[in-house]
Amino acid sequence: MDMEALGAEDYESVHRASRGLAARYGMVTLNTMMEAWEALVEDTEEGFDAELAWEYADRLRCRRWLAEAWPLFTDRIRTARQAELDALDARFHLATVPLYGQADDARWHSRRPRLIVGEASLELPRSWVL
């Protein structure tokens, strides 16, 4: 991301989004949420631990924050980070399958990890089981 091209208005849009969403997500930053999304994508690609299945929806909160915050950012912020977000979304799509009953082109909030590792006897969320 070319930080030199960003100005005070751009940074203020990020701060404004963070403050506006703080009641639901806590006070977080764009960088923090992009890093959390990347970490979840990596965990999903490597095989999501069955013991963490019930925490999966909560871990998606970083992507929910990005979806809600994105329209609040300036065009320069969105342009600077869009390719990174698109690449993470594409990797996530490849590493996941739609939740039971969802269309194959389901977005991130309607998908589950393709590869689930760990204890096979653990109960998984009902929407994960076909």
Protein Blocks (a to p, Z undefined) as FASTA:
>chain_A
ZZklpcfklmmmmmmmmmmmmmmnopadfklmmmmmmmmmmmmmnopafklmmmmmmmmm
mmmmmmmmmmmpcfklmmmmmmmmmmmmmmmmmmpccdehiafklcfklcccfbdgdjfk
bccdfklpZZ
